[in-house]
Amino acid sequence: MTFRQLLIRNLQFYARMHFAVAMGVAVACAVLTGALLVGDAQRASLRWQADRQRSGVDVALHRPRFFQATPDPQQVNFYRGIYLTGSLQSAGPTNRRRVGQVAFIAGWDPSTLDGEPTLTALPAMPRSLAGQLGLNVGDEFIARIAVPSTIPRESLLGRRDLEQTTLELTLRLADILDDDRSASRWRLQPGFEPPRNVYLPDELLRQRLAPYVPHLSTTGPNPQMTGHNLIVAQGDRQTIDASLRQRLKLIDFDLKWGRHPYFDPPDREALTRSISLAEARRQFVPKVAEAMDVNQDGNLEAQEMRHWYEKYGYLSLESHTGILDRELTETSLRVAEQLGIRASPTLVYVANEIRSGDRSIPYSLVAAVEVDRRGPSGLAWRAGESQLADDEIILIDWPDSPLGQLRPGAPVELRFFRPELEDGRFVEQSATFRFAGYLPLKGAALNPELAPSFPGVTDRLSVRDWQPPFPYDNSRMKPVDETYWRQYRTIPKAYITLSAGRQLWASRHGDATSVRFALPRVDHADEFRALFENRLLTELRQTAPGFQVDDVKSRFNNASVGGQDFGLLFLGFSIYLIVSALLLVAMISRLNLERRAWEIGLLQATGWPLQFVRAVLLMEGLVVTLVGGFLGLVAAVLYAESMLELLRQIWPDASTRSALILDLRMTSLTVGFFAIAIAGLATIRWATTDLARRSPIQLLSGVAGTIETGPNRRPGHFPIRGVVAGIVVSGVILVALASFLRDPMLRAGFFFAGGFAWLTGLILVFGAWLRQDQPTSRLGRGWSAIIRMGIRNARRYPNRSLSVTGLLAVATFLLMAVESFRRQPGLDFHEVDGGSGGFPLIVETSLPATTEWPTAEADEIVERLQQAFQRRRDAGTPDEKLAAVRPVLQQTVIFSLRKSTGEDASCLNLYQARRPRILGVPERLIQRGGFRFLRSLATTPAERANPWLLLQTDDEPDVIPVIGEQNTLTWMLKLGLGDELVVPDESGRDVRLRVVGVLKDSPFQSELVTSSQHFRRLFPNREGFNYHLVACPAGSVETVVDLLSEGLAPYEPEFIRTADRVANYMAVENTYLTTFQLLGGIGFVLGAFGLAVVMLRSILERRAELALLRAVGYRQGKLRILVLSENVWLLLCGLTIGIAAALMSLLPHLTFGGAIPWDRLAATLGLVVLTALVSGWLTVQSALQLPLVSTLRNK
Amino acid sequence: MAGREEFHPLRLTPTHRRYNFMQRLLSSNQYRVARNMTLIAEDLHKVFATRHGSLTVLRGISLSLTRGDALAIMGPSGSGKSTLLHILGTLDRPTRGRLIVDDIDPLSLSERELADFRNTRIGFIFQDHHLLPQLTVLENVLIPTVVQQTASLNATESWARQLLERVGLSGRLDHRPAELSGGERQRVAIARALVNHPLLLLADEPTGNLDRANARVITRLLLDLNQQEQTILVAVTHSAEMAAAFPRRLEMRDGQLIEMER
């Protein structure tokens, strides 16, 4: 006989007992490992998804504007293309379905990098997108594409009309792509919703884009746009970045040399001979040509032209955007200085009016220059003995000027539109200067090249034909203005200093319209340009603003880490289940050992050291645990798959559901197995500990389990009353404190803690009752006596009874109390200070509006509505309909917000968002305030009253104040109040986003919010408004949606109710809670199973007692009731204690309009009761079927 | 003694080395021969604390026995017979008094030493035979030898077979306890008690669950083996018939032992 043989015999003989323990271990192992596997599945799915989404692209450069540079094809395997956004509409006679947020791609096919067959038939789109539009191959559809503007749309001279900023193409669908193809799934940002990629013929798109981007287009009968705004490549970022930088040209920075009639003549040959004055007037500005004809012979000799431009000629560096970026200006000046060339920036602007007293000049160009005789402007005004001051203005000495004969010092007012639209609107402003003197129109003053060319203005022969993009009233132009335009063209009518001009007209886009360079020699213009260009590009290539290549591979990989670790979440959710399983293991182990107590006693009596006895038991436990662990691993795979399936079923975002795929990782299997093996073994060891304290005599008597009923019990020893009182009082205090808290989650947390304190108190009271072994009444007779006897039996093993009841009570409490964390928009959600900020509706448009839609007076909306009504041939009553529309719109206020591209930062996005989307709120909204703030960095009373004001702070240059939603900040971005998130701005520079306010239950969960002003600093080229908050009376939401869907139809609006959006976010939390409750429910069933095991054990121990009762005449029915009453009593006590304590914690939930899902809870609790009753019944049946005599004999 | 190396969970621990040293010391022949091998109990008292105060069960029991002695103790239920037996078998400790077995004061030993002491010097026979149902008859007899380091496996098994032969169960070696009658089970328990050549054989109501014929057989067997193995046999019984077969009888009354007349 050896130790090993004994071990094997024990394992064989007690196989059924061990099986129960192994099952408990298996459950714990399955749940723990399953949770880890769910986490693995999430990470692996995200990684897999991320790899598929980038389709082999390692780096990418996507710019808002077109450019021409590419990396060196000898060094880099790259593709260039066009990537624009917009919307789609099916063009069938009956089918007019629309889809927004579409990506239009041309010139680049992701199939090439993924090794799939390339796209041959274009246009093509994924099957899912075609399905949304109801399109088949050969069907027509309309593509509306937002075209990037060369001149910033929100600047004075930018084009804003939808027709001018949107390219509309009617196309026929040539191919439908499987959704699984790389072309269907390729995307630039990590995300879960299927990308809406539409692949267009490259040549067609380039042809149609040519008019919008003339400077990058070929000339001729069929011009084509030659630029691109997307480069994708394989390889490392640094190589591609360096290669691209080396090949950047002036045009890529939107730079150009200003057209000059002498240095860039239409006919260079003409400049070498004399030309007639009439011809010269056409080539040059008429008055300039006349001034050049020094000998006034009616001809302009080459010598005269050369002499003029040697004295007054200069080259100017300009931008296709109409304004030079500050950095470019400074770099140009620095390079000029290095080359020893005089250079000076100028800023020319359109004044709506120059007024002094009651006299004025309409629509004039005003130049802000460095007024220095030595500089290239070389201006000299009549009173110009000293430098021009910043508050002084010089007027052109123009014979017909309405502002002639002004005295020096006379006030001159400039009225002009601010250089940038304010929230999409023109704002006129004025500035008053002191009149400094008149500038004679000769020499350097005859300088039409100062003004950059603006299509619609400088290319028009008559002022009456001007078609500027700003409000322009040509009726204000008088004949003298027309005469001036014909004779002097763009020669400015007034001059101020550069610094004064910059104060008035500098914008985020820049602070100069040109940089002018004085040429050392007039015939060296081309050499100078080549030299300067070379040096300037060397400088610009070092920083290459806006050309930072994005490391797509790293970004997708980082995002695939996941925003929320499902593994940890499920571990948290499963903790009760794991603990329940381990408790069950402990309980069953303990019961098993109690049954074998005499055996342990015998071994000790025969001289086995206690350590040896325990070693045998632990070795058995180890084997059982290992077997249970292995079974658990198998179950873990099934469990993880079930949990993933559950998530797929209940996750609120449909696009995310299919992304979760099981991925078996050896690490998780190993960790789960060993963690539970150790925990299980520790549990079994704990179970043996108590037996080890028993004497062999006690163990031999076989009453180890009933020892607690022995004579040494001292019920009064534990200060139960004091402890219970303390716990209950602390519960009361917690609940009282909770009433004062504003944060609903914190409040729910306090109530939860208070409820838990009560739960503990009630369990202790029940424990004290169980240990009170003095019966308070006699048994009596009949059924009630039998039930009382059964209930009293529960006291026989108080520890067992308390364990089971406590398990059930805690489970009941958790299942119910978790309901208090279930979220729904509060009753005050639609208030201005509620979660919605008083906005019941959000409108997101695929095409950005460049003007804000502030109120019902938004003419554009009304006008479009009118058109819509007329289109529908409802012409009979358009006015009436519009009359009905106006009152509704008059009560409607729209706040238009800017929205950047970026990642969805909400909990709906499983990816880790590192570059969250940003919203820019208009000044009006900041002043209005509203929304529910949890915390803010407010220091002043005004900020405390309206924390939105914090967005106006601008203390540190690289810090942007942002406001975020609590859940997004805490769980997704891992940021707290005052924390900073570093993100690159549009040009690739790092900017710190500092959290200055935390919102609660707001619709801004997918993004961070800053002011429109800061937004423009971050994204100067991101123009227009895609995100609109609509405030309207609650009852008219449907009407407003109807009206706006008509009025805003061209922008492809999508209407979202804020309550729905917030509820959708909350649904994620609620999904977690549902999962927690479901797992809690399984734990609960486990508790019920534990109860059944305890009952079975108790009955087995009392077989003889039951047999005796049968012998003395108890019928089977009565015995069943006797046993079941104990079972039901413990069950009811557990449920009652749990429900009572949970109701306390649910008070806030119920107070704030919450409801308890009684149906679900009743179903769960019912399942538990049923399990317990059935198992109890079966147990009783098995005990009662034992033969009476032998049972009595075999005590 | 050289023997087959057996699985031992504590083999390499320092504690185990100390344990082996003590075991060798206590089981050395020189040590045994040099001492007068007796059981001496002096002034044993046992008091239990109860809810209603202390309960004195033994009141100054003194006893002296040598090898070959066989003593039957009778007395009514609750008189303290079993308590005395448990104290003599070192399963319980007296509240006061002294116990010397084989010139060793077992009450001064540590738990580990005491277990070894019990293993090598004391054999127990209970009213309920307490056979492990998962083991065969032979394995049940060998159970006390599993924790022994010094004994040869073959020698102990051979001795166990001899014992079973002597109790008349040589044909039932591979049977399970459930396949035996009550008398047979008790005979297995007797063999198990003797397998380690104990000095002291303690029997607690050994015939309590048996019919008269079996009780007689068991009584005879116990006394024969006592003589053959030169153990000190102490049996607690209610059976006058069994007590009558013993050369010496005492009665437990009011916590004291009184000599019974033959």
Contacts between the chains, C-beta under 8 A, distances in Angstrom:
chain1	res1	chain2	res2	distance
A	1	B	135	7.6
A	1	B	138	7.6
A	1	B	139	4.8
A	1	B	142	3.7
A	1	B	143	6.7
A	1	B	145	6.8
A	1	B	146	5.6
A	1	B	157	7.7
A	2	B	6	5.4
A	2	B	7	5.9
A	2	B	146	6.7
A	2	B	153	7.8
A	3	B	6	6.7
A	3	B	7	4.5
A	3	B	8	7.0
A	3	B	9	7.1
A	3	B	146	5.9
A	4	B	7	5.2
A	5	B	139	7.2
A	6	B	135	7.4
A	6	B	139	7.7
A	6	B	143	7.8
A	6	B	146	6.3
A	9	B	132	7.9
A	9	B	134	4.4
A	9	B	135	5.7
A	9	B	139	7.2
A	10	B	134	5.8
A	12	B	134	6.8
A	13	B	133	6.4
A	13	B	134	3.1
A	14	B	134	7.2
A	598	B	128	7.9
A	598	B	130	6.0
A	599	B	130	7.7
A	599	B	132	6.0
A	601	B	130	8.0
A	602	B	130	4.6
A	602	B	132	7.5
A	602	B	143	7.9
A	603	B	143	7.0
A	604	B	91	7.9
A	604	B	115	7.0
A	605	B	89	7.2
A	605	B	91	6.0
A	605	B	118	7.0
A	605	B	124	5.0
A	606	B	118	7.3
A	606	B	119	6.5
A	606	B	123	8.0
A	606	B	124	6.8
A	606	B	143	6.1
A	606	B	144	4.0
A	606	B	192	7.1
A	607	B	115	5.4
A	607	B	116	6.4
A	607	B	117	7.5
A	607	B	118	4.2
A	607	B	119	2.1
A	607	B	120	6.8
A	607	B	122	7.4
A	607	B	144	5.8
A	607	B	147	6.7
A	607	B	196	7.3
A	608	B	115	6.4
A	608	B	119	7.1
A	608	B	144	7.6
A	608	B	146	7.6
A	608	B	147	5.1
A	609	B	19	7.7
A	609	B	111	7.4
A	609	B	112	5.3
A	609	B	115	4.1
A	609	B	116	7.1
A	609	B	147	6.6
A	610	B	111	6.6
A	610	B	115	6.9
A	611	B	9	7.8
A	611	B	10	6.3
A	611	B	112	7.5
A	612	B	9	7.1
A	612	B	10	7.4
A	612	B	146	8.0
A	612	B	147	5.1
A	615	B	9	4.1
A	615	B	10	7.2
A	619	B	9	7.4
A	695	B	91	6.8
A	695	B	92	6.7
A	696	B	91	4.9
A	697	B	86	5.3
A	697	B	91	5.2
A	697	B	92	5.9
A	700	B	126	6.8
A	700	B	130	6.8
A	711	B	48	7.8
A	711	B	50	4.9
A	711	B	51	5.9
A	712	B	49	7.3
